[in-house]
Amino acid sequence: MWELVKAGGWLMLPLVLCSIFTVAISIERFIRLKKSIILPEAILLKVGQSTDTIVQQLKQSATLKNSPLGRIFISGYQSKNHSPEYVRAQMEATASQEIGYLEKNINFLGTLSAVAPLLGLLGTVLGIIESFLVIDLGTNSNPTLMIPGISKALITTAAGMLIAIPALFAYRYFQRLVQEFIAELEQQATLFHAGLFVEKTKHEDSHLAD
């Protein structure tokens, strides 16, 4: 493996860095982008379900409270004494922060999938140029002198493709996963917002009746 890296020339260094970043980001996102972490089953709100139950769950568990969905719910609950518009704005602001965390490094993964083949192509061009320069400048016009340059061109091209293909798959996969999470977070936030003011109205009516 090390022999291939050496044979590929100096352009193998950025390609190796691209591969390291690709693997590191993919593992980190795979660990963090789990539904059980983003949308814990215990606090998923169903249509018609009381928000009081969800709030009690959040108060009892720090893990649930610190989940993206939990933080969105808490931001709405803490603002429940304000107008519906204010509560919605608070929840949207929190949701925007959470979405930013979900999308962290994913765009960089997409950049790596685009840059890696370009670096490989650059290595191809430089390798071919080197091959022809050896023939033009050398006193011996033996075609075998072109072999190192051609091998360098092929190695960098292959390396660029080997990095770009899995990086692109990972980028598309995580992008789709985040979009699904965002859609469900929005749905849950809407249900919680509506349920919050239904509960508030019930409490106010019970106080008036008393």
C-alpha positions, 0 to 999 in steps of 0.5 A: 500500500505504501509503495502505491502511495509513493508511486503516485507522487505528491498528489497522493498526500491530499488524496490520502487526507481526503480519504481520512476526512471521508471515513472520519465524517462518515463514522461520526455522522453514522453514530450521531444521526440515529433516530433514537438520538434525534427522535426518541420514541418516548417523546414522539407526540401522536395526534390528540395526545396530551403535551403534559405527558411529554413534558413530564417525560422530558423533566424526568430524563436528561437524555430525552431533554437533550435530544434535538426533539426534546430541545425543540419541545422545551423551547416551546414549553418555556414560552407557553405563557406568550402568544402562539406566534412567539412560541412558534418563533422560539421553536423555529429558532431552536429547530434551525439550530438543531438542523444546523447540527444535523447537517454538520460536515455533510456538505463537506462530504459532498465537497470531498466527493467532487474534489477527489476525482479532480485531484486524480485527474490532475495527477493523470495530466501531470503523470502524462506530461512527466512521461513525455518530458522524459522522452523529449529531454532524455538522450535515450528515447526508450519508451520504457522511460515513460512507465513511471509517469504513466503509472503515476497517472493511473494510480492517482486516477484510481485513488481519486475514484476510490475516494469519490465514489464512497464519499458520494454515496455517503453524502447522498445517504446522510443528506436524505436521512437528514431531510427525513429527520427535518420533516418529522421534527417539523411535524412533531413541532407543529403537533406540540405547538397545537397541543400546547395551546389546547392544554392551555385553553383547557386549564384556563376554562377549568379556572374560570369554571372554578 
